[in-house]
Amino acid sequence: MTTSEDTISQQEPVAPPPRRFTLRWKSLGLLALLALVIVGWYQFDQNLPKYAEWYTYSVLKYPRPAGDPGLAAVDNCCTEPIPTEQLSQAERMGRAIAFALYQFPHVFLLLSLVVFVMGVVRSYFAPERVRALLAGRLGRFGHPLAALLGVLTPFCSCSAVPLFVGFVTAGIPLGVTFTFLTAAPLVNEVALFFLVKEFGIRIAALYAITGLSIALFAGWLIGRIRGERYVEAWVKEAAVHRLAMEPSQMVMEDRFRAGFVAWKEILGRVWLFLVIGVLIGTVVHAYVSQEHLLGALGNKQWWSVPLAVVVGVPIYSNPAGVLPVMQALLGKGVALGTVLTFLMAVIALSLPEFIILRKVLKTRLIALFALIVACGIIIVGYLFNWLITPGSWFIP
Amino acid sequence: MKIAVYGAGCAKCHKTEEIVKQALAETGTEAEVVKVTDFKEIITAGIMSTPAVAVDEVVKSTGRVPSVNEVKGWISG
């Protein structure tokens, strides 16, 4: 007679080899090379506006308007650009070309670097490993850990369902699962990196902390209202015959290879978003009147933040497509909170993801989830607009 | 020996299967290669990211295409 003990003893010979920490010169060399690339990229990126302007005005010989702060107005919240209405046709064209020449390499390199580094980092956080971490007895630490891991784990809306089912069948509480699912899109690593680079560590930290707080709150609330009732029955009944899993034995070379694979894959998927984003940003930067734009999205109108959410939700894009538009809007004097609200709405609230989640969750829970995230994003928008003003602690 | 390749028909899953077969051919190992494409079956095996490879019911890699040398290491011992 076969008992369950027999099957267990059959699997036992697979003992994981002891994990040893060995210092490998090759790993160190690779990390040093990466550090060097980052330093080189930073220097190059800082000078990119200058190169773009030099090419536009000195090589292509477009007329440069007198007293034009140029692309500095894009990078700096507090420099007033010359209004587009006062420019001639050729001057506007020059401004558009300079912006596009700056943004294409700027966004491409930034995205490449973040995607590569995250590909390496994420090779340490396979979803299966995260599940094992979260399924342990964590008590009150479950939610914060889920939020942090949500930021680090490879995750796209297409894999929301496998992740969800995997977590729930492993006995991870629904609230903790939701914290994880919310944190991933809310604190986007590309946006975070962009904020560190363009606005400094304080604003980036504020973005990360508010995003994580929303995720914690959403998860906590869904745990409190016993959201399990709204999970589709087949998920709860799914029989699990889980196989033994061998710990990964990747070395640094494998992890770097994973980074390259991620880079090839993601860039291949989002390059069109990037191109469209830069083109929209260019039109906004060179042709849209500042007066009209601030009439709709300025800080003086209370509705600018909710409007950013309403406009952002139907748009489904990658951060790579949103960044050039963000920079163009910021250059026009739109407040950072409003722009960030737009970014978060585009990335975190995506209709395709909700349709996918419908396979495992009842509509009511999805609607509630969307509502919580939308409210959270709006709060973040107002908070940023209120806290971040020229001369405040956040803008040194 | 039984090798299972998990994945619901993505390009990377085909690639993984090819690599497993190549590793078997190069080492001259006899093994049964099974493709698991059913979504629920993949999930209940505890796999959350595909392509994944299991050798004799032990999951060796998930969410990536392994290299031929890696697979050779798994099947040789």
Interface residues (C-beta under 8 A of the other chain):
Chain A: Q11 V14 A126 P127 E128 R131 P154 S159 P162 L163 V165 G166 T169 A238 A239 V240 H241 R242 L243 A244 M245 E246 S248 D254 A258 V261
Chain B: F39 K40 I42 I43 T44 A45 G46 I47 M48 S49 A54 E57 V58 V59 K60 S61 T62 G63 R64 V65 S67
